[in-house]
Amino acid sequence: MEELRELKERMKTQRPADWDNLPDLSLYMDQVIGYMPRQLIQYGEAERLTSAMVNNYIKDGLLPRADGKRYNRTHLGYLTAICALKQVLPVKDAGLLVNLHAGQEEQARYAHFCAELDRALTDSAGRLDVDRGPEELPQLALTLALRSYADGLACRRVMELIRQAEGGETSKKSKKERKEEKRHE
């Protein structure tokens, strides 16, 4: 199928800009919103970043405050990671992972994130059989969904262990977190 071939090719080749290729001058919010779709593979408007989301990430401490009304490479790196991770994790957990190695330099943290994303995309692209016919798509979707379930199950448990190790909450979740998890289901 041509659509699967195109997806596989994008998963094999499309990557976020590396640190040195992120804009080296500060951007205003509308420029950030316009830039971010280039960072990750997207299909549809539902995945698009909005200024309200950026403001909420800042308010919730997931993203550093802007310098005046301008955003730099650090902000773009954080937003790239948050936008990818929030597709599969509650935003609070995405923020925890993004800020886990806060002592490291932002450039090194971003490079680590990009390397892990590259590995994941390459692995998933390798599992896509592009020669399937339309009648085989339900089986492919089931296989991918169950792999996502298994990875998600493991990730949720690891996130709980991370929160415990950091002295945070255990399996008791706030009302807001349960609502956020349901939103991702």
Backbone as a chain_set.jsonl record, in Angstrom:
{"seq": "MEELRELKERMKTQRPADWDNLPDLSLYMDQVIGYMPRQLIQYGEAERLTSAMVNNYIKDGLLPRADGKRYNRTHLGYLTAICALKQVLPVKDAGLLVNLHAGQEEQARYAHFCAELDRALTDSAGRLDVDRGPEELPQLALTLALRSYADGLACRRVMELIRQAEGGETSKKSKKERKEEKRHE", "coords": {"N": [[0.831, -1.189, 0.0], [0.528, 2.161, -0.848], [0.171, 4.292, 0.973], [1.085, 3.202, 3.406], [3.717, 2.733, 2.704], [4.607, 5.351, 2.373], [4.295, 6.287, 5.019], [6.105, 4.589, 6.337], [8.499, 5.403, 5.115], [8.629, 8.076, 5.975], [8.867, 7.595, 8.725], [11.332, 6.414, 8.788], [13.019, 8.438, 7.93], [12.288, 11.131, 8.659], [13.116, 13.419, 11.055], [13.401, 15.328, 14.121], [14.902, 18.6, 14.06], [18.384, 18.783, 14.735], [20.154, 20.051, 17.616], [21.919, 22.149, 16.822], [20.746, 22.931, 14.483], [18.327, 23.984, 15.148], [16.406, 27.0, 15.246], [18.538, 29.776, 15.742], [17.919, 32.218, 16.664], [15.697, 34.06, 18.723], [12.199, 33.331, 18.894], [8.849, 34.527, 18.36], [5.653, 33.712, 19.837], [3.725, 32.988, 17.789], [5.462, 32.281, 15.748], [6.775, 30.113, 16.882], [4.626, 28.308, 17.087], [4.149, 27.958, 14.371], [6.554, 26.79, 13.62], [6.833, 24.329, 15.004], [5.319, 22.078, 13.842], [7.134, 21.033, 11.998], [8.881, 19.568, 13.434], [8.002, 17.03, 14.305], [6.488, 13.965, 13.132], [3.336, 14.283, 11.833], [-0.146, 13.716, 11.493], [-2.911, 15.254, 10.75], [-4.925, 17.78, 12.388], [-5.405, 17.58, 15.12], [-3.141, 17.058, 16.587], [-1.705, 19.358, 16.674], [0.171, 22.007, 18.109], [-0.805, 24.593, 20.333], [-1.001, 28.07, 21.314], [-2.198, 28.303, 23.792], [-1.641, 25.803, 24.915], [1.167, 25.948, 25.166], [1.368, 28.062, 27.009], [0.107, 26.826, 29.19], [1.926, 24.726, 29.694], [4.106, 26.195, 30.574], [2.986, 27.416, 32.833], [2.516, 25.129, 34.364], [5.068, 24.347, 34.937], [6.511, 22.739, 33.199], [7.883, 23.741, 31.127], [10.365, 26.195, 30.597], [9.968, 29.686, 31.431], [9.267, 32.178, 28.962], [11.636, 34.418, 27.471], [10.894, 37.445, 27.962], [8.742, 37.889, 25.459], [9.737, 35.989, 23.885], [11.012, 32.962, 22.484], [13.489, 30.422, 22.702], [16.087, 28.116, 21.565], [16.143, 26.229, 23.663], [13.486, 26.229, 24.555], [12.24, 25.256, 22.22], [13.364, 22.709, 22.088], [12.376, 21.522, 24.49], [9.614, 21.697, 23.89], [9.432, 20.047, 21.631], [10.01, 17.512, 22.728], [7.947, 17.321, 24.681], [5.648, 17.468, 23.047], [5.875, 15.093, 21.57], [5.893, 13.103, 23.59], [3.478, 13.543, 24.946], [1.612, 12.38, 23.367], [1.366, 9.81, 24.151], [1.517, 9.703, 26.887], [0.277, 11.027, 30.011], [0.336, 14.576, 30.309], [1.66, 15.527, 32.579], [3.366, 13.38, 33.25], [4.92, 13.352, 30.94], [6.219, 15.78, 31.273], [7.658, 15.17, 33.596], [9.473, 13.246, 32.624], [10.846, 14.805, 30.726], [12.077, 16.655, 32.343], [13.668, 15.121, 33.963], [16.483, 14.794, 34.073], [17.504, 17.262, 35.051], [19.879, 18.488, 35.802], [21.626, 18.182, 33.731], [23.026, 19.641, 30.764], [20.949, 21.459, 28.525], [21.294, 20.977, 25.769], [22.52, 18.439, 25.681], [20.53, 16.875, 26.869], [18.483, 17.161, 24.991], [19.703, 15.989, 22.761], [19.898, 13.366, 23.656], [17.157, 12.722, 23.893], [16.436, 12.938, 21.148], [18.001, 10.865, 20.052], [16.83, 8.617, 21.259], [14.24, 8.837, 20.227], [14.813, 8.511, 17.506], [15.686, 5.843, 17.508], [13.315, 4.528, 18.292], [11.502, 5.237, 16.209], [12.815, 4.146, 13.982], [12.802, 1.427, 14.659], [10.005, 0.893, 14.742], [9.331, 1.534, 12.085], [10.686, -0.486, 10.773], [9.091, -2.63, 11.357], [6.828, -2.325, 9.892], [5.021, -3.755, 7.393], [4.873, -3.034, 4.214], [3.724, -4.181, 2.044], [1.252, -5.163, 2.477], [-2.19, -5.85, 1.867], [-5.339, -4.032, 1.662], [-7.186, -5.603, 3.072], [-5.673, -6.714, 5.065], [-5.09, -4.749, 6.847], [-6.625, -4.425, 9.285], [-5.528, -6.478, 10.939], [-2.851, -5.641, 11.107], [-3.238, -3.183, 12.411], [-4.262, -4.138, 14.853], [-2.056, -5.587, 15.828], [-0.167, -3.501, 16.117], [-1.55, -1.894, 17.975], [-1.684, -3.61, 20.206], [1.022, -3.89, 20.768], [1.523, -1.265, 21.493], [-0.107, -1.155, 23.76], [1.233, -2.998, 25.458], [3.771, -1.766, 25.699], [2.914, 0.653, 26.799], [1.809, -0.216, 29.231], [4.123, -1.158, 30.544], [5.538, 1.267, 30.604], [3.885, 2.925, 32.198], [4.141, 1.639, 34.686], [6.896, 1.926, 35.132], [7.025, 4.714, 35.26], [5.602, 5.12, 37.618], [7.393, 3.954, 39.42], [9.53, 5.726, 39.122], [8.372, 8.075, 40.152], [8.007, 7.245, 42.805], [10.672, 6.815, 43.585], [11.583, 9.395, 43.531], [10.378, 10.389, 45.688], [7.829, 11.172, 45.355], [4.305, 10.96, 44.677], [2.597, 7.816, 44.974], [0.808, 5.114, 43.696], [-1.613, 6.355, 44.08], [-3.661, 8.581, 42.564], [-4.276, 11.921, 41.576], [-7.377, 13.632, 41.041], [-7.229, 15.217, 38.775], [-5.096, 13.989, 37.374], [-6.19, 11.44, 36.807], [-8.269, 12.223, 35.128], [-6.784, 13.303, 33.035], [-5.452, 10.99, 32.143], [-7.633, 9.506, 31.219], [-8.342, 11.075, 29.099], [-6.356, 10.484, 27.302], [-6.961, 7.919, 26.603]], "CA": [[0.0, 0.0, 0.0], [1.324, 3.387, -0.995], [0.092, 5.089, 2.209], [1.993, 2.59, 4.387], [5.076, 2.965, 2.208], [4.905, 6.756, 2.69], [4.475, 6.358, 6.466], [7.367, 3.926, 6.673], [9.591, 6.268, 4.675], [8.703, 9.217, 6.908], [9.368, 7.109, 10.014], [12.756, 6.114, 8.63], [13.844, 9.591, 7.562], [11.928, 12.431, 9.23], [13.568, 13.59, 12.431], [13.48, 16.731, 14.551], [16.185, 19.269, 13.825], [19.299, 18.644, 15.864], [20.292, 21.29, 18.394], [22.578, 23.205, 16.054], [19.881, 23.343, 13.374], [17.171, 24.718, 15.653], [16.64, 28.436, 15.031], [19.45, 30.344, 16.734], [17.4, 33.484, 17.15], [14.463, 33.866, 19.479], [10.964, 33.383, 18.121], [7.612, 34.886, 19.042], [4.748, 32.58, 19.983], [3.16, 32.542, 16.508], [6.543, 31.638, 14.999], [6.962, 28.807, 17.522], [3.493, 27.477, 16.667], [4.383, 27.649, 12.967], [7.767, 25.976, 13.475], [6.753, 23.018, 15.649], [4.904, 20.935, 13.01], [8.289, 20.489, 11.281], [9.698, 18.782, 14.345], [7.51, 15.667, 14.495], [5.575, 13.447, 12.122], [1.955, 14.544, 12.238], [-1.25, 13.5, 10.565], [-4.123, 15.859, 11.278], [-4.875, 18.999, 13.198], [-5.562, 17.297, 16.551], [-1.83, 16.989, 17.218], [-1.06, 20.668, 16.58], [0.447, 22.788, 19.309], [-1.457, 25.897, 20.375], [-0.404, 28.99, 22.283], [-2.758, 27.966, 25.111], [-0.872, 24.661, 25.42], [2.48, 26.448, 25.573], [1.167, 28.804, 28.254], [-0.17, 25.856, 30.26], [3.176, 24.027, 30.014], [4.899, 27.128, 31.376], [2.303, 27.552, 34.116], [2.67, 23.876, 35.108], [6.483, 24.119, 35.206], [7.093, 21.785, 32.257], [8.624, 24.513, 30.145], [10.827, 27.456, 31.195], [9.303, 30.908, 30.994], [9.852, 32.856, 27.805], [12.437, 35.608, 27.752], [9.962, 38.441, 27.444], [7.77, 37.131, 24.667], [10.542, 35.292, 22.881], [11.344, 31.581, 22.799], [14.774, 30.066, 22.11], [16.33, 26.685, 21.304], [15.755, 25.432, 24.827], [12.027, 26.082, 24.507], [11.899, 24.377, 21.096], [13.735, 21.347, 22.489], [11.369, 21.062, 25.446], [8.327, 21.52, 23.213], [9.52, 18.865, 20.777], [9.878, 16.332, 23.592], [6.615, 17.303, 25.284], [4.656, 17.164, 22.003], [5.974, 13.667, 21.243], [5.541, 12.271, 24.738], [2.082, 13.715, 25.355], [0.778, 11.522, 22.528], [1.228, 8.499, 24.794], [1.586, 9.855, 28.342], [-0.303, 12.261, 30.533], [1.272, 15.695, 30.177], [2.483, 15.601, 33.791], [4.424, 12.383, 33.12], [5.812, 13.838, 29.882], [7.041, 16.805, 31.911], [8.584, 14.504, 34.511], [10.548, 12.663, 31.823], [11.618, 15.88, 30.103], [12.841, 17.35, 33.379], [14.285, 14.126, 34.833], [17.918, 15.04, 34.207], [17.557, 18.722, 35.038], [21.245, 18.956, 35.993], [22.348, 18.107, 32.467], [22.881, 20.746, 29.835], [19.791, 21.269, 27.644], [21.718, 20.415, 24.494], [22.75, 17.002, 25.89], [19.218, 16.256, 27.107], [17.78, 17.142, 23.709], [20.381, 14.989, 21.917], [19.484, 12.051, 24.178], [15.773, 12.538, 23.463], [16.419, 12.703, 19.702], [18.559, 9.534, 19.802], [15.809, 7.641, 21.649], [13.167, 8.943, 19.241], [15.325, 7.9, 16.285], [15.663, 4.392, 17.721], [11.914, 4.075, 18.317], [10.934, 5.374, 14.87], [13.477, 3.171, 13.116], [12.279, 0.11, 15.039], [8.61, 0.781, 14.283], [9.325, 1.516, 10.618], [11.133, -1.813, 10.372], [8.009, -3.602, 11.584], [5.716, -2.076, 8.967], [5.05, -4.497, 6.133], [4.18, -2.142, 3.282], [3.129, -4.958, 0.963], [-0.052, -5.669, 2.912], [-3.363, -5.352, 1.17], [-6.317, -3.387, 2.546], [-7.845, -6.596, 3.93], [-4.758, -7.058, 6.154], [-4.899, -3.589, 7.724], [-7.11, -4.638, 10.66], [-4.565, -7.284, 11.688], [-1.715, -4.771, 11.381], [-3.657, -2.233, 13.444], [-4.346, -4.878, 16.112], [-0.684, -5.859, 16.266], [0.42, -2.235, 16.584], [-2.266, -1.481, 19.19], [-1.279, -4.467, 21.325], [2.398, -3.507, 21.102], [1.387, -0.005, 22.229], [-0.646, -1.501, 25.082], [2.293, -3.615, 26.258], [4.756, -0.727, 26.011], [2.265, 1.6, 27.702], [1.724, -0.86, 30.545], [5.458, -1.107, 31.132], [5.886, 2.67, 30.838], [3.139, 3.428, 33.364], [4.746, 1.083, 35.894], [8.2, 2.568, 35.31], [6.756, 6.084, 35.717], [5.246, 5.03, 39.035], [8.636, 3.704, 40.15], [10.284, 6.984, 39.103], [7.751, 8.986, 41.138], [8.31, 6.725, 44.14], [12.091, 7.056, 43.854], [11.766, 10.825, 43.746], [9.628, 10.765, 46.878], [6.527, 11.696, 44.947], [3.144, 10.144, 44.953], [2.632, 6.431, 44.51], [-0.258, 4.81, 42.741], [-2.769, 7.213, 44.302], [-3.62, 9.648, 41.574], [-5.203, 13.021, 41.783], [-8.517, 13.681, 40.13], [-6.745, 15.811, 37.528], [-4.309, 12.988, 36.657], [-7.102, 10.415, 36.28], [-8.968, 12.843, 34.013], [-5.808, 13.401, 31.959], [-5.24, 9.639, 31.612], [-8.816, 9.13, 30.453], [-8.302, 11.846, 27.864], [-5.424, 9.809, 26.394], [-7.452, 6.567, 26.279]], "C": [[0.873, 1.248, 0.0], [1.317, 4.226, 0.288], [1.012, 4.529, 3.293], [3.446, 2.804, 3.982], [5.513, 4.399, 2.559], [5.133, 6.93, 4.192], [5.813, 5.755, 6.868], [8.56, 4.805, 6.293], [9.744, 7.474, 5.602], [9.269, 8.781, 8.252], [10.857, 6.793, 9.946], [13.605, 7.366, 8.459], [13.532, 10.9, 8.281], [12.275, 12.479, 10.712], [13.508, 15.062, 12.814], [14.848, 17.304, 14.213], [17.098, 19.005, 15.015], [19.532, 20.034, 16.473], [20.87, 22.434, 17.562], [21.74, 23.698, 14.89], [18.551, 23.928, 13.833], [17.439, 26.207, 15.423], [17.52, 29.019, 16.137], [19.051, 31.747, 17.165], [16.044, 33.226, 17.801], [13.239, 34.094, 18.603], [9.814, 33.877, 18.987], [6.684, 33.678, 19.01], [4.21, 32.094, 18.636], [4.213, 31.871, 15.631], [6.838, 30.246, 15.56], [5.874, 27.849, 17.055], [3.655, 27.065, 15.199], [5.569, 26.719, 12.749], [7.557, 24.536, 13.934], [6.242, 21.874, 14.773], [6.039, 20.311, 12.195], [9.092, 19.518, 12.131], [9.282, 17.313, 14.447], [6.592, 15.266, 13.351], [4.159, 13.642, 12.632], [1.01, 14.206, 11.1], [-2.478, 14.112, 11.21], [-3.876, 17.016, 12.21], [-4.902, 18.733, 14.701], [-4.231, 17.313, 17.298], [-1.13, 18.341, 17.272], [-0.941, 21.348, 17.94], [-0.278, 24.125, 19.213], [-0.758, 26.782, 21.405], [-0.943, 28.716, 23.685], [-1.998, 26.785, 25.73], [0.485, 25.126, 25.939], [2.351, 27.198, 26.903], [0.88, 27.877, 29.427], [1.088, 25.092, 30.66], [4.076, 24.909, 30.869], [4.3, 27.242, 32.775], [2.505, 26.314, 34.989], [4.129, 23.516, 35.387], [7.145, 23.101, 34.293], [8.054, 22.465, 31.303], [9.105, 25.796, 30.823], [10.028, 28.648, 30.652], [10.033, 31.506, 29.793], [10.675, 34.044, 28.287], [11.685, 36.778, 27.145], [8.867, 37.678, 26.733], [8.48, 36.297, 23.605], [10.989, 33.926, 23.406], [12.61, 31.186, 22.047], [14.882, 28.554, 21.872], [15.889, 25.805, 22.458], [14.253, 25.19, 24.814], [11.611, 25.122, 23.397], [12.25, 22.923, 21.41], [12.727, 20.75, 23.453], [10.045, 20.771, 24.738], [8.326, 20.307, 22.291], [9.312, 17.603, 21.607], [8.474, 16.229, 24.174], [5.565, 16.9, 24.247], [4.694, 15.692, 21.596], [5.442, 12.82, 22.396], [4.075, 12.377, 25.133], [1.126, 12.902, 24.48], [0.498, 10.185, 23.206], [1.239, 8.553, 26.318], [0.757, 11.053, 28.775], [0.759, 13.363, 30.506], [2.184, 15.79, 31.397], [3.639, 14.597, 33.735], [5.412, 12.777, 32.028], [6.763, 14.88, 30.466], [8.061, 16.209, 32.864], [9.757, 13.91, 33.733], [11.442, 13.735, 31.214], [12.531, 16.547, 31.124], [13.625, 16.409, 34.292], [15.768, 14.395, 35.076], [18.19, 16.541, 34.174], [18.97, 19.259, 35.216], [22.063, 18.948, 34.712], [22.099, 19.353, 31.632], [21.735, 20.435, 28.869], [20.161, 20.605, 26.33], [21.916, 18.896, 24.608], [21.426, 16.27, 26.115], [18.433, 16.124, 25.807], [18.39, 16.09, 22.785], [19.99, 13.581, 22.354], [18.05, 11.744, 23.749], [15.718, 12.19, 21.971], [16.967, 11.319, 19.351], [17.541, 8.451, 20.146], [14.643, 7.65, 20.669], [13.587, 8.288, 17.926], [15.26, 6.378, 16.383], [14.244, 3.845, 17.645], [11.284, 4.142, 16.922], [11.528, 4.354, 13.898], [12.951, 1.765, 13.387], [10.855, -0.083, 14.514], [8.52, 0.745, 12.762], [9.732, 0.142, 10.106], [10.064, -2.879, 10.516], [6.824, -3.407, 10.646], [5.924, -2.839, 7.668], [4.209, -3.721, 5.131], [3.507, -2.888, 2.136], [1.794, -5.583, 1.358], [-1.16, -5.066, 2.057], [-4.334, -4.736, 2.159], [-7.013, -4.358, 3.501], [-6.977, -7.0, 5.122], [-4.535, -5.908, 7.143], [-5.456, -3.796, 9.128], [-6.134, -5.457, 11.514], [-3.334, -6.452, 12.045], [-2.059, -3.78, 12.49], [-3.737, -2.918, 14.813], [-2.952, -5.147, 16.676], [-0.027, -4.6, 16.828], [-0.232, -1.765, 17.882], [-1.829, -2.314, 20.385], [0.165, -4.202, 21.734], [2.379, -2.203, 21.901], [0.859, -0.251, 23.637], [0.462, -2.041, 25.977], [3.353, -2.582, 26.653], [4.181, 0.289, 26.99], [2.155, 1.061, 29.117], [3.067, -0.786, 31.258], [5.849, 0.327, 31.482], [5.168, 3.225, 32.065], [3.738, 2.908, 34.668], [6.102, 1.726, 36.165], [8.016, 4.006, 35.798], [6.385, 6.095, 37.199], [6.492, 4.8, 39.882], [9.504, 4.96, 40.206], [9.712, 7.949, 40.139], [8.037, 8.532, 42.56], [9.756, 7.03, 44.523], [12.369, 8.528, 44.14], [10.981, 11.318, 44.957], [8.275, 11.353, 46.565], [5.426, 10.735, 45.294], [3.326, 8.74, 44.402], [1.462, 6.231, 43.575], [-1.533, 5.611, 42.991], [-2.663, 8.409, 43.377], [-4.642, 10.713, 41.915], [-6.324, 12.935, 40.756], [-8.081, 14.205, 38.758], [-5.955, 14.792, 36.706], [-5.196, 11.9, 36.056], [-7.861, 10.954, 35.074], [-8.045, 12.931, 32.805], [-5.558, 12.032, 31.328], [-6.426, 9.207, 30.762], [-8.849, 9.853, 29.118], [-7.391, 11.161, 26.839], [-5.894, 8.414, 26.001], [-8.292, 6.554, 25.047]], "O": [[1.833, 1.356, 0.763], [2.34, 4.807, 0.651], [1.649, 5.292, 4.018], [4.304, 3.03, 4.835], [6.645, 4.625, 2.987], [6.054, 7.637, 4.601], [6.561, 6.345, 7.648], [9.515, 4.932, 7.06], [10.86, 7.846, 5.968], [10.061, 9.504, 8.857], [11.561, 6.897, 10.95], [14.787, 7.362, 8.806], [14.438, 11.706, 8.493], [11.786, 11.679, 11.51], [13.557, 15.939, 11.951], [15.829, 16.57, 14.096], [16.651, 19.003, 16.162], [19.146, 21.052, 15.897], [20.362, 23.555, 17.6], [21.999, 24.778, 14.36], [17.732, 24.325, 13.004], [18.597, 26.624, 15.41], [17.278, 28.786, 17.321], [19.76, 32.39, 17.94], [15.344, 32.275, 17.453], [13.242, 34.931, 17.7], [9.805, 33.669, 20.2], [6.904, 32.735, 18.25], [4.239, 30.893, 18.37], [3.883, 30.981, 14.847], [7.117, 29.314, 14.807], [6.161, 26.715, 16.672], [3.329, 25.935, 14.836], [5.583, 25.944, 11.793], [8.065, 23.612, 13.299], [6.711, 20.751, 14.955], [5.915, 19.172, 11.746], [9.89, 18.739, 11.611], [10.13, 16.446, 14.656], [5.996, 16.114, 12.687], [3.825, 13.215, 13.737], [1.321, 14.382, 9.922], [-3.034, 13.528, 12.14], [-2.782, 17.204, 12.743], [-4.462, 19.578, 15.48], [-4.197, 17.555, 18.504], [-0.058, 18.451, 17.866], [-1.831, 21.266, 18.787], [-0.356, 24.719, 18.137], [-0.018, 26.294, 22.259], [-0.217, 28.88, 24.665], [-1.744, 26.774, 26.934], [0.901, 24.737, 27.03], [3.147, 26.982, 27.817], [1.357, 28.114, 30.537], [1.298, 24.834, 31.845], [4.735, 24.42, 31.787], [5.015, 27.174, 33.774], [2.648, 26.426, 36.207], [4.4, 22.488, 36.007], [8.248, 22.642, 34.591], [8.939, 21.822, 30.738], [8.338, 26.427, 31.551], [9.488, 28.6, 29.547], [11.244, 31.356, 29.638], [10.439, 34.594, 29.363], [11.823, 37.067, 25.957], [8.143, 36.9, 27.354], [7.905, 35.949, 22.574], [11.298, 33.757, 24.586], [12.791, 31.566, 20.89], [13.897, 27.821, 21.967], [15.315, 24.739, 22.238], [13.8, 24.068, 25.038], [10.74, 24.275, 23.597], [11.512, 22.011, 21.037], [12.273, 19.62, 23.271], [9.431, 19.727, 24.96], [7.315, 19.612, 22.185], [8.529, 16.729, 21.234], [7.877, 15.153, 24.158], [4.691, 16.082, 24.535], [3.65, 15.106, 21.308], [4.629, 11.921, 22.185], [3.49, 11.402, 25.604], [-0.047, 12.753, 24.822], [-0.479, 9.509, 22.885], [0.992, 7.539, 26.97], [0.555, 11.987, 28.0], [1.948, 13.088, 30.667], [3.366, 16.104, 31.257], [4.762, 14.92, 34.125], [6.615, 12.559, 32.175], [7.962, 14.865, 30.189], [9.196, 16.679, 32.938], [10.909, 14.057, 34.142], [12.664, 13.586, 31.19], [13.642, 16.957, 30.789], [14.19, 16.852, 35.292], [16.244, 14.229, 36.199], [18.996, 17.026, 33.38], [19.241, 20.391, 34.815], [23.081, 19.634, 34.619], [21.081, 20.028, 31.786], [21.566, 19.291, 28.446], [19.418, 19.759, 25.831], [21.514, 18.154, 23.712], [21.23, 15.168, 25.603], [17.798, 15.1, 25.555], [17.66, 15.376, 22.098], [19.774, 12.705, 21.517], [17.759, 10.638, 23.295], [15.027, 11.25, 21.58], [16.449, 10.665, 18.445], [17.401, 7.475, 19.409], [14.116, 6.595, 20.318], [12.792, 7.583, 17.304], [14.827, 5.709, 15.445], [14.001, 2.82, 17.007], [10.608, 3.203, 16.504], [10.809, 3.771, 13.087], [12.687, 1.004, 12.457], [10.545, -1.111, 13.912], [7.713, -0.001, 12.21], [9.184, -0.34, 9.114], [10.131, -3.92, 9.862], [5.916, -4.238, 10.612], [6.884, -2.597, 6.937], [2.979, -3.745, 5.191], [2.792, -2.279, 1.34], [1.271, -6.438, 0.645], [-1.07, -3.929, 1.593], [-4.172, -4.899, 3.369], [-7.386, -3.978, 4.612], [-7.485, -7.569, 6.089], [-3.866, -6.085, 8.161], [-4.816, -3.377, 10.092], [-5.941, -5.152, 12.69], [-2.828, -6.547, 13.163], [-1.261, -3.564, 13.402], [-3.324, -2.341, 15.819], [-2.709, -4.952, 17.867], [0.594, -4.636, 17.891], [0.455, -1.292, 18.787], [-1.623, -1.771, 21.471], [0.499, -4.28, 22.917], [3.125, -2.051, 22.869], [1.321, 0.368, 24.596], [0.616, -1.602, 27.116], [3.778, -2.534, 27.807], [4.874, 0.737, 27.903], [2.379, 1.786, 30.086], [3.143, -0.401, 32.424], [6.427, 0.572, 32.54], [5.777, 3.917, 32.88], [3.833, 3.649, 35.647], [6.419, 2.037, 37.313], [8.769, 4.468, 36.656], [6.809, 6.98, 37.943], [6.629, 5.392, 40.952], [10.143, 5.228, 41.224], [10.453, 8.564, 40.906], [8.286, 9.363, 43.432], [10.033, 7.45, 45.647], [13.28, 8.862, 44.898], [10.925, 12.519, 45.22], [7.644, 11.967, 47.426], [5.597, 9.819, 46.099], [4.111, 8.513, 43.48], [1.165, 7.095, 42.75], [-2.455, 5.547, 42.178], [-1.684, 9.155, 43.413], [-5.711, 10.441, 42.462], [-6.213, 12.249, 39.74], [-8.511, 13.701, 37.721], [-6.113, 14.724, 35.487], [-4.978, 11.483, 34.918], [-8.075, 10.229, 34.103], [-8.466, 12.665, 31.679], [-5.462, 11.926, 30.105], [-6.245, 8.608, 29.701], [-9.327, 9.31, 28.122], [-7.635, 11.254, 25.636], [-5.278, 7.785, 25.141], [-8.778, 5.498, 24.643]]}, "num_chains": 1, "name": "protein.A"}
